[in-house]
Amino acid sequence: MNQQEKRKKWYIVHTYSGHENKVKVNLEKRVDYMNLGHKIFKVEVPQKSVTKVKDGKRQDKEEKIFPGYVLVEMIMDDDSWYVVRHTPGVTKFIGAERKPIPARDAEINKILRKTQVQPAKVELDIKIGDKVSIISGPFADFVGDVMEVYPDKEKLRAMVSIFGRDTPVELEYNQIQKQS
């Protein structure tokens, strides 16, 4: 590991909420323009992919893990501090006012692992008492009343009338559609 690698650390920058991606783009442009690629290496907005089901339609979207924060890998000196601190949308570095404190490598690695592609978690706007149409599986074309919801397992339990008898059935989110 050379001297530059040893001095390279991750810092956490606070931004205006909703401006994280603008800060990333602006900072990367400033680094290029001011020729500071040897001091500011990476700019990351930690995000994860989430699938939400609303009105029976699946929507994939990126969700920020830490809204209002951007990670910057850099060698801290007056020049690099000035460029990052004066990027539009940046409010401050996390740490002391003039001497930002680098984040621990273990924390950054944990955050970056969360952003790597994982099976997208499905979120459903369903609650107890809602009626659902079963669209696949052995109970397809039946209607059920939601009794329990297990978001961590992406499943729910519904009461379905089979042969005139109410029967509890466990269903996966992708097997159902909320009735209007």
mmCIF file of the C-alpha atoms, coordinates in Angstrom:
data_MODEL
# 
_entry.id   MODEL 
# 
loop_
_atom_site.group_PDB 
_atom_site.id 
_atom_site.type_symbol 
_atom_site.label_atom_id 
_atom_site.label_alt_id 
_atom_site.label_comp_id 
_atom_site.label_asym_id 
_atom_site.label_entity_id 
_atom_site.label_seq_id 
_atom_site.pdbx_PDB_ins_code 
_atom_site.Cartn_x 
_atom_site.Cartn_y 
_atom_site.Cartn_z 
_atom_site.occupancy 
_atom_site.B_iso_or_equiv 
_atom_site.pdbx_formal_charge 
_atom_site.auth_seq_id 
_atom_site.auth_comp_id 
_atom_site.auth_asym_id 
_atom_site.auth_atom_id 
_atom_site.pdbx_PDB_model_num 
ATOM 1   C CA . MET A 1 1   ? 0.000   0.000   0.000   1.00 0.00 ? 1   MET A CA 1 
ATOM 2   C CA . ASN A 1 2   ? 1.572   3.298   -1.080  1.00 0.00 ? 2   ASN A CA 1 
ATOM 3   C CA . GLN A 1 3   ? 1.540   6.540   0.929   1.00 0.00 ? 3   GLN A CA 1 
ATOM 4   C CA . GLN A 1 4   ? -1.466  7.924   -0.984  1.00 0.00 ? 4   GLN A CA 1 
ATOM 5   C CA . GLU A 1 5   ? -3.516  4.755   -0.297  1.00 0.00 ? 5   GLU A CA 1 
ATOM 6   C CA . LYS A 1 6   ? -2.826  5.087   3.440   1.00 0.00 ? 6   LYS A CA 1 
ATOM 7   C CA . ARG A 1 7   ? -4.081  8.693   3.542   1.00 0.00 ? 7   ARG A CA 1 
ATOM 8   C CA . LYS A 1 8   ? -7.241  7.930   1.550   1.00 0.00 ? 8   LYS A CA 1 
ATOM 9   C CA . LYS A 1 9   ? -10.272 7.840   3.899   1.00 0.00 ? 9   LYS A CA 1 
ATOM 10  C CA . TRP A 1 10  ? -14.067 7.913   3.640   1.00 0.00 ? 10  TRP A CA 1 
ATOM 11  C CA . TYR A 1 11  ? -15.865 10.992  4.931   1.00 0.00 ? 11  TYR A CA 1 
ATOM 12  C CA . ILE A 1 12  ? -19.575 11.548  5.399   1.00 0.00 ? 12  ILE A CA 1 
ATOM 13  C CA . VAL A 1 13  ? -21.024 14.764  4.004   1.00 0.00 ? 13  VAL A CA 1 
ATOM 14  C CA . HIS A 1 14  ? -24.405 16.165  5.043   1.00 0.00 ? 14  HIS A CA 1 
ATOM 15  C CA . THR A 1 15  ? -26.547 17.572  2.215   1.00 0.00 ? 15  THR A CA 1 
ATOM 16  C CA . TYR A 1 16  ? -29.918 19.192  1.814   1.00 0.00 ? 16  TYR A CA 1 
ATOM 17  C CA . SER A 1 17  ? -32.476 16.395  1.825   1.00 0.00 ? 17  SER A CA 1 
ATOM 18  C CA . GLY A 1 18  ? -33.333 15.296  -1.709  1.00 0.00 ? 18  GLY A CA 1 
ATOM 19  C CA . HIS A 1 19  ? -30.140 16.847  -3.133  1.00 0.00 ? 19  HIS A CA 1 
ATOM 20  C CA . GLU A 1 20  ? -27.870 13.821  -2.654  1.00 0.00 ? 20  GLU A CA 1 
ATOM 21  C CA . ASN A 1 21  ? -27.655 12.881  -6.355  1.00 0.00 ? 21  ASN A CA 1 
ATOM 22  C CA . LYS A 1 22  ? -27.177 16.541  -7.410  1.00 0.00 ? 22  LYS A CA 1 
ATOM 23  C CA . VAL A 1 23  ? -24.331 16.850  -4.894  1.00 0.00 ? 23  VAL A CA 1 
ATOM 24  C CA . LYS A 1 24  ? -22.718 13.686  -6.308  1.00 0.00 ? 24  LYS A CA 1 
ATOM 25  C CA . VAL A 1 25  ? -22.910 14.993  -9.896  1.00 0.00 ? 25  VAL A CA 1 
ATOM 26  C CA . ASN A 1 26  ? -21.768 18.518  -8.953  1.00 0.00 ? 26  ASN A CA 1 
ATOM 27  C CA . LEU A 1 27  ? -18.879 17.252  -6.847  1.00 0.00 ? 27  LEU A CA 1 
ATOM 28  C CA . GLU A 1 28  ? -17.687 14.873  -9.570  1.00 0.00 ? 28  GLU A CA 1 
ATOM 29  C CA . LYS A 1 29  ? -17.787 17.766  -12.101 1.00 0.00 ? 29  LYS A CA 1 
ATOM 30  C CA . ARG A 1 30  ? -15.839 20.039  -9.723  1.00 0.00 ? 30  ARG A CA 1 
ATOM 31  C CA . VAL A 1 31  ? -13.204 17.333  -9.135  1.00 0.00 ? 31  VAL A CA 1 
ATOM 32  C CA . ASP A 1 32  ? -12.707 17.011  -12.922 1.00 0.00 ? 32  ASP A CA 1 
ATOM 33  C CA . TYR A 1 33  ? -12.718 20.762  -13.538 1.00 0.00 ? 33  TYR A CA 1 
ATOM 34  C CA . MET A 1 34  ? -10.276 21.515  -10.710 1.00 0.00 ? 34  MET A CA 1 
ATOM 35  C CA . ASN A 1 35  ? -8.126  18.476  -11.555 1.00 0.00 ? 35  ASN A CA 1 
ATOM 36  C CA . LEU A 1 36  ? -8.396  16.965  -8.058  1.00 0.00 ? 36  LEU A CA 1 
ATOM 37  C CA . GLY A 1 37  ? -8.874  13.315  -9.077  1.00 0.00 ? 37  GLY A CA 1 
ATOM 38  C CA . HIS A 1 38  ? -5.685  12.492  -7.180  1.00 0.00 ? 38  HIS A CA 1 
ATOM 39  C CA . LYS A 1 39  ? -7.278  13.694  -3.901  1.00 0.00 ? 39  LYS A CA 1 
ATOM 40  C CA . ILE A 1 40  ? -11.015 12.955  -4.278  1.00 0.00 ? 40  ILE A CA 1 
ATOM 41  C CA . PHE A 1 41  ? -11.600 9.422   -5.541  1.00 0.00 ? 41  PHE A CA 1 
ATOM 42  C CA . LYS A 1 42  ? -15.201 8.280   -5.112  1.00 0.00 ? 42  LYS A CA 1 
ATOM 43  C CA . VAL A 1 43  ? -18.540 9.888   -4.339  1.00 0.00 ? 43  VAL A CA 1 
ATOM 44  C CA . GLU A 1 44  ? -21.343 7.504   -3.313  1.00 0.00 ? 44  GLU A CA 1 
ATOM 45  C CA . VAL A 1 45  ? -25.030 7.983   -2.547  1.00 0.00 ? 45  VAL A CA 1 
ATOM 46  C CA . PRO A 1 46  ? -25.938 4.750   -0.707  1.00 0.00 ? 46  PRO A CA 1 
ATOM 47  C CA . GLN A 1 47  ? -29.147 3.369   -2.282  1.00 0.00 ? 47  GLN A CA 1 
ATOM 48  C CA . LYS A 1 48  ? -30.975 0.059   -2.445  1.00 0.00 ? 48  LYS A CA 1 
ATOM 49  C CA . SER A 1 49  ? -33.526 -1.222  -4.903  1.00 0.00 ? 49  SER A CA 1 
ATOM 50  C CA . VAL A 1 50  ? -37.058 -1.641  -3.524  1.00 0.00 ? 50  VAL A CA 1 
ATOM 51  C CA . THR A 1 51  ? -40.106 -3.081  -5.260  1.00 0.00 ? 51  THR A CA 1 
ATOM 52  C CA . LYS A 1 52  ? -43.432 -1.672  -4.127  1.00 0.00 ? 52  LYS A CA 1 
ATOM 53  C CA . VAL A 1 53  ? -46.816 -3.054  -5.115  1.00 0.00 ? 53  VAL A CA 1 
ATOM 54  C CA . LYS A 1 54  ? -49.467 -0.366  -5.307  1.00 0.00 ? 54  LYS A CA 1 
ATOM 55  C CA . ASP A 1 55  ? -52.895 -0.872  -6.879  1.00 0.00 ? 55  ASP A CA 1 
ATOM 56  C CA . GLY A 1 56  ? -51.713 -4.274  -8.102  1.00 0.00 ? 56  GLY A CA 1 
ATOM 57  C CA . LYS A 1 57  ? -48.780 -2.818  -10.060 1.00 0.00 ? 57  LYS A CA 1 
ATOM 58  C CA . ARG A 1 58  ? -45.145 -3.562  -9.228  1.00 0.00 ? 58  ARG A CA 1 
ATOM 59  C CA . GLN A 1 59  ? -42.850 -0.557  -9.193  1.00 0.00 ? 59  GLN A CA 1 
ATOM 60  C CA . ASP A 1 60  ? -39.075 -0.829  -8.852  1.00 0.00 ? 60  ASP A CA 1 
ATOM 61  C CA . LYS A 1 61  ? -37.366 2.204   -7.437  1.00 0.00 ? 61  LYS A CA 1 
ATOM 62  C CA . GLU A 1 62  ? -34.121 3.217   -5.816  1.00 0.00 ? 62  GLU A CA 1 
ATOM 63  C CA . GLU A 1 63  ? -34.417 4.247   -2.186  1.00 0.00 ? 63  GLU A CA 1 
ATOM 64  C CA . LYS A 1 64  ? -31.697 6.118   -0.315  1.00 0.00 ? 64  LYS A CA 1 
ATOM 65  C CA . ILE A 1 65  ? -30.355 4.217   2.674   1.00 0.00 ? 65  ILE A CA 1 
ATOM 66  C CA . PHE A 1 66  ? -29.266 7.438   4.443   1.00 0.00 ? 66  PHE A CA 1 
ATOM 67  C CA . PRO A 1 67  ? -31.278 10.376  3.093   1.00 0.00 ? 67  PRO A CA 1 
ATOM 68  C CA . GLY A 1 68  ? -29.342 13.625  3.413   1.00 0.00 ? 68  GLY A CA 1 
ATOM 69  C CA . TYR A 1 69  ? -25.872 12.032  3.360   1.00 0.00 ? 69  TYR A CA 1 
ATOM 70  C CA . VAL A 1 70  ? -23.208 11.367  0.721   1.00 0.00 ? 70  VAL A CA 1 
ATOM 71  C CA . LEU A 1 71  ? -20.001 9.342   1.179   1.00 0.00 ? 71  LEU A CA 1 
ATOM 72  C CA . VAL A 1 72  ? -16.757 10.753  -0.211  1.00 0.00 ? 72  VAL A CA 1 
ATOM 73  C CA . GLU A 1 73  ? -13.467 8.841   -0.422  1.00 0.00 ? 73  GLU A CA 1 
ATOM 74  C CA . MET A 1 74  ? -10.662 11.381  -0.355  1.00 0.00 ? 74  MET A CA 1 
ATOM 75  C CA . ILE A 1 75  ? -7.350  12.534  1.023   1.00 0.00 ? 75  ILE A CA 1 
ATOM 76  C CA . MET A 1 76  ? -8.212  15.337  3.424   1.00 0.00 ? 76  MET A CA 1 
ATOM 77  C CA . ASP A 1 77  ? -6.290  18.572  2.991   1.00 0.00 ? 77  ASP A CA 1 
ATOM 78  C CA . ASP A 1 78  ? -7.263  22.234  2.629   1.00 0.00 ? 78  ASP A CA 1 
ATOM 79  C CA . ASP A 1 79  ? -7.866  21.987  -1.141  1.00 0.00 ? 79  ASP A CA 1 
ATOM 80  C CA . SER A 1 80  ? -10.016 18.847  -1.064  1.00 0.00 ? 80  SER A CA 1 
ATOM 81  C CA . TRP A 1 81  ? -11.924 20.091  2.005   1.00 0.00 ? 81  TRP A CA 1 
ATOM 82  C CA . TYR A 1 82  ? -12.674 23.395  0.255   1.00 0.00 ? 82  TYR A CA 1 
ATOM 83  C CA . VAL A 1 83  ? -13.914 21.723  -2.958  1.00 0.00 ? 83  VAL A CA 1 
ATOM 84  C CA . VAL A 1 84  ? -16.272 19.343  -1.124  1.00 0.00 ? 84  VAL A CA 1 
ATOM 85  C CA . ARG A 1 85  ? -17.467 21.860  1.472   1.00 0.00 ? 85  ARG A CA 1 
ATOM 86  C CA . HIS A 1 86  ? -18.309 24.493  -1.157  1.00 0.00 ? 86  HIS A CA 1 
ATOM 87  C CA . THR A 1 87  ? -20.148 22.180  -3.544  1.00 0.00 ? 87  THR A CA 1 
ATOM 88  C CA . PRO A 1 88  ? -23.746 23.401  -3.955  1.00 0.00 ? 88  PRO A CA 1 
ATOM 89  C CA . GLY A 1 89  ? -26.092 21.404  -1.699  1.00 0.00 ? 89  GLY A CA 1 
ATOM 90  C CA . VAL A 1 90  ? -23.430 20.406  0.848   1.00 0.00 ? 90  VAL A CA 1 
ATOM 91  C CA . THR A 1 91  ? -24.198 21.707  4.336   1.00 0.00 ? 91  THR A CA 1 
ATOM 92  C CA . LYS A 1 92  ? -21.250 20.270  6.284   1.00 0.00 ? 92  LYS A CA 1 
ATOM 93  C CA . PHE A 1 93  ? -18.889 17.383  6.927   1.00 0.00 ? 93  PHE A CA 1 
ATOM 94  C CA . ILE A 1 94  ? -19.788 15.045  9.760   1.00 0.00 ? 94  ILE A CA 1 
ATOM 95  C CA . GLY A 1 95  ? -17.318 15.693  12.576  1.00 0.00 ? 95  GLY A CA 1 
ATOM 96  C CA . ALA A 1 96  ? -15.671 18.841  13.898  1.00 0.00 ? 96  ALA A CA 1 
ATOM 97  C CA . GLU A 1 97  ? -16.239 22.048  11.896  1.00 0.00 ? 97  GLU A CA 1 
ATOM 98  C CA . ARG A 1 98  ? -12.669 22.508  10.585  1.00 0.00 ? 98  ARG A CA 1 
ATOM 99  C CA . LYS A 1 99  ? -11.422 18.937  11.053  1.00 0.00 ? 99  LYS A CA 1 
ATOM 100 C CA . PRO A 1 100 ? -13.840 16.348  9.661   1.00 0.00 ? 100 PRO A CA 1 
ATOM 101 C CA . ILE A 1 101 ? -13.564 12.914  11.219  1.00 0.00 ? 101 ILE A CA 1 
ATOM 102 C CA . PRO A 1 102 ? -13.156 10.005  8.788   1.00 0.00 ? 102 PRO A CA 1 
ATOM 103 C CA . ALA A 1 103 ? -15.702 7.192   9.010   1.00 0.00 ? 103 ALA A CA 1 
ATOM 104 C CA . ARG A 1 104 ? -14.470 3.795   10.163  1.00 0.00 ? 104 ARG A CA 1 
ATOM 105 C CA . ASP A 1 105 ? -13.741 1.381   7.303   1.00 0.00 ? 105 ASP A CA 1 
ATOM 106 C CA . ALA A 1 106 ? -15.985 -1.273  8.883   1.00 0.00 ? 106 ALA A CA 1 
ATOM 107 C CA . GLU A 1 107 ? -18.944 1.155   8.842   1.00 0.00 ? 107 GLU A CA 1 
ATOM 108 C CA . ILE A 1 108 ? -18.358 2.126   5.202   1.00 0.00 ? 108 ILE A CA 1 
ATOM 109 C CA . ASN A 1 109 ? -17.967 -1.502  4.110   1.00 0.00 ? 109 ASN A CA 1 
ATOM 110 C CA . LYS A 1 110 ? -21.240 -2.366  5.855   1.00 0.00 ? 110 LYS A CA 1 
ATOM 111 C CA . ILE A 1 111 ? -23.029 0.518   4.095   1.00 0.00 ? 111 ILE A CA 1 
ATOM 112 C CA . LEU A 1 112 ? -21.570 -0.322  0.681   1.00 0.00 ? 112 LEU A CA 1 
ATOM 113 C CA . ARG A 1 113 ? -22.554 -4.007  1.073   1.00 0.00 ? 113 ARG A CA 1 
ATOM 114 C CA . LYS A 1 114 ? -26.176 -2.893  1.582   1.00 0.00 ? 114 LYS A CA 1 
ATOM 115 C CA . THR A 1 115 ? -26.084 -1.065  -1.758  1.00 0.00 ? 115 THR A CA 1 
ATOM 116 C CA . GLN A 1 116 ? -24.942 -4.109  -3.723  1.00 0.00 ? 116 GLN A CA 1 
ATOM 117 C CA . VAL A 1 117 ? -27.606 -5.886  -5.721  1.00 0.00 ? 117 VAL A CA 1 
ATOM 118 C CA . GLN A 1 118 ? -29.768 -8.039  -3.490  1.00 0.00 ? 118 GLN A CA 1 
ATOM 119 C CA . PRO A 1 119 ? -33.145 -9.532  -4.206  1.00 0.00 ? 119 PRO A CA 1 
ATOM 120 C CA . ALA A 1 120 ? -35.458 -6.537  -4.141  1.00 0.00 ? 120 ALA A CA 1 
ATOM 121 C CA . LYS A 1 121 ? -37.775 -6.442  -1.160  1.00 0.00 ? 121 LYS A CA 1 
ATOM 122 C CA . VAL A 1 122 ? -41.424 -6.079  -2.074  1.00 0.00 ? 122 VAL A CA 1 
ATOM 123 C CA . GLU A 1 123 ? -43.522 -3.619  -0.092  1.00 0.00 ? 123 GLU A CA 1 
ATOM 124 C CA . LEU A 1 124 ? -47.283 -3.906  -0.304  1.00 0.00 ? 124 LEU A CA 1 
ATOM 125 C CA . ASP A 1 125 ? -49.933 -1.358  0.662   1.00 0.00 ? 125 ASP A CA 1 
ATOM 126 C CA . ILE A 1 126 ? -52.141 -3.998  2.309   1.00 0.00 ? 126 ILE A CA 1 
ATOM 127 C CA . LYS A 1 127 ? -53.531 -4.045  5.825   1.00 0.00 ? 127 LYS A CA 1 
ATOM 128 C CA . ILE A 1 128 ? -55.722 -6.310  7.935   1.00 0.00 ? 128 ILE A CA 1 
ATOM 129 C CA . GLY A 1 129 ? -59.321 -6.236  6.722   1.00 0.00 ? 129 GLY A CA 1 
ATOM 130 C CA . ASP A 1 130 ? -58.475 -5.526  3.053   1.00 0.00 ? 130 ASP A CA 1 
ATOM 131 C CA . LYS A 1 131 ? -59.935 -7.768  0.343   1.00 0.00 ? 131 LYS A CA 1 
ATOM 132 C CA . VAL A 1 132 ? -57.488 -9.380  -2.090  1.00 0.00 ? 132 VAL A CA 1 
ATOM 133 C CA . SER A 1 133 ? -57.921 -11.272 -5.343  1.00 0.00 ? 133 SER A CA 1 
ATOM 134 C CA . ILE A 1 134 ? -55.718 -14.332 -5.586  1.00 0.00 ? 134 ILE A CA 1 
ATOM 135 C CA . ILE A 1 135 ? -54.101 -14.261 -9.030  1.00 0.00 ? 135 ILE A CA 1 
ATOM 136 C CA . SER A 1 136 ? -51.898 -17.373 -8.964  1.00 0.00 ? 136 SER A CA 1 
ATOM 137 C CA . GLY A 1 137 ? -51.377 -20.659 -7.174  1.00 0.00 ? 137 GLY A CA 1 
ATOM 138 C CA . PRO A 1 138 ? -53.926 -23.283 -6.127  1.00 0.00 ? 138 PRO A CA 1 
ATOM 139 C CA . PHE A 1 139 ? -56.415 -20.634 -4.928  1.00 0.00 ? 139 PHE A CA 1 
ATOM 140 C CA . ALA A 1 140 ? -56.307 -18.493 -8.098  1.00 0.00 ? 140 ALA A CA 1 
ATOM 141 C CA . ASP A 1 141 ? -59.596 -16.691 -8.831  1.00 0.00 ? 141 ASP A CA 1 
ATOM 142 C CA . PHE A 1 142 ? -60.650 -16.785 -5.162  1.00 0.00 ? 142 PHE A CA 1 
ATOM 143 C CA . VAL A 1 143 ? -61.102 -13.679 -3.015  1.00 0.00 ? 143 VAL A CA 1 
ATOM 144 C CA . GLY A 1 144 ? -59.746 -13.449 0.518   1.00 0.00 ? 144 GLY A CA 1 
ATOM 145 C CA . ASP A 1 145 ? -60.006 -11.179 3.547   1.00 0.00 ? 145 ASP A CA 1 
ATOM 146 C CA . VAL A 1 146 ? -56.571 -10.260 4.956   1.00 0.00 ? 146 VAL A CA 1 
ATOM 147 C CA . MET A 1 147 ? -56.164 -11.472 8.556   1.00 0.00 ? 147 MET A CA 1 
ATOM 148 C CA . GLU A 1 148 ? -52.408 -11.035 9.090   1.00 0.00 ? 148 GLU A CA 1 
ATOM 149 C CA . VAL A 1 149 ? -49.538 -9.430  7.169   1.00 0.00 ? 149 VAL A CA 1 
ATOM 150 C CA . TYR A 1 150 ? -45.882 -10.570 7.417   1.00 0.00 ? 150 TYR A CA 1 
ATOM 151 C CA . PRO A 1 151 ? -43.860 -7.894  5.547   1.00 0.00 ? 151 PRO A CA 1 
ATOM 152 C CA . ASP A 1 152 ? -40.511 -9.438  6.548   1.00 0.00 ? 152 ASP A CA 1 
ATOM 153 C CA . LYS A 1 153 ? -41.495 -12.705 4.806   1.00 0.00 ? 153 LYS A CA 1 
ATOM 154 C CA . GLU A 1 154 ? -43.445 -10.967 2.001   1.00 0.00 ? 154 GLU A CA 1 
ATOM 155 C CA . LYS A 1 155 ? -46.467 -13.097 2.893   1.00 0.00 ? 155 LYS A CA 1 
ATOM 156 C CA . LEU A 1 156 ? -49.931 -12.664 4.342   1.00 0.00 ? 156 LEU A CA 1 
ATOM 157 C CA . ARG A 1 157 ? -52.684 -14.828 5.763   1.00 0.00 ? 157 ARG A CA 1 
ATOM 158 C CA . ALA A 1 158 ? -56.175 -14.433 4.318   1.00 0.00 ? 158 ALA A CA 1 
ATOM 159 C CA . MET A 1 159 ? -59.545 -16.066 5.006   1.00 0.00 ? 159 MET A CA 1 
ATOM 160 C CA . VAL A 1 160 ? -60.849 -17.675 1.815   1.00 0.00 ? 160 VAL A CA 1 
ATOM 161 C CA . SER A 1 161 ? -64.291 -19.259 1.385   1.00 0.00 ? 161 SER A CA 1 
ATOM 162 C CA . ILE A 1 162 ? -63.719 -22.764 -0.040  1.00 0.00 ? 162 ILE A CA 1 
ATOM 163 C CA . PHE A 1 163 ? -66.741 -25.075 -0.478  1.00 0.00 ? 163 PHE A CA 1 
ATOM 164 C CA . GLY A 1 164 ? -68.784 -22.738 1.718   1.00 0.00 ? 164 GLY A CA 1 
ATOM 165 C CA . ARG A 1 165 ? -66.279 -22.837 4.599   1.00 0.00 ? 165 ARG A CA 1 
ATOM 166 C CA . ASP A 1 166 ? -63.894 -20.079 5.628   1.00 0.00 ? 166 ASP A CA 1 
ATOM 167 C CA . THR A 1 167 ? -60.349 -21.396 5.423   1.00 0.00 ? 167 THR A CA 1 
ATOM 168 C CA . PRO A 1 168 ? -57.148 -19.526 6.423   1.00 0.00 ? 168 PRO A CA 1 
ATOM 169 C CA . VAL A 1 169 ? -54.617 -19.527 3.576   1.00 0.00 ? 169 VAL A CA 1 
ATOM 170 C CA . GLU A 1 170 ? -51.023 -18.260 3.553   1.00 0.00 ? 170 GLU A CA 1 
ATOM 171 C CA . LEU A 1 171 ? -50.167 -16.357 0.375   1.00 0.00 ? 171 LEU A CA 1 
ATOM 172 C CA . GLU A 1 172 ? -47.078 -14.674 -1.030  1.00 0.00 ? 172 GLU A CA 1 
ATOM 173 C CA . TYR A 1 173 ? -47.299 -11.038 -2.114  1.00 0.00 ? 173 TYR A CA 1 
ATOM 174 C CA . ASN A 1 174 ? -46.817 -11.987 -5.766  1.00 0.00 ? 174 ASN A CA 1 
ATOM 175 C CA . GLN A 1 175 ? -49.889 -14.275 -5.620  1.00 0.00 ? 175 GLN A CA 1 
ATOM 176 C CA . ILE A 1 176 ? -52.363 -11.534 -4.769  1.00 0.00 ? 176 ILE A CA 1 
ATOM 177 C CA . GLN A 1 177 ? -53.754 -8.240  -5.952  1.00 0.00 ? 177 GLN A CA 1 
ATOM 178 C CA . LYS A 1 178 ? -55.530 -5.752  -3.713  1.00 0.00 ? 178 LYS A CA 1 
ATOM 179 C CA . GLN A 1 179 ? -59.157 -5.157  -4.632  1.00 0.00 ? 179 GLN A CA 1 
ATOM 180 C CA . SER A 1 180 ? -60.235 -1.560  -5.154  1.00 0.00 ? 180 SER A CA 1 
# 
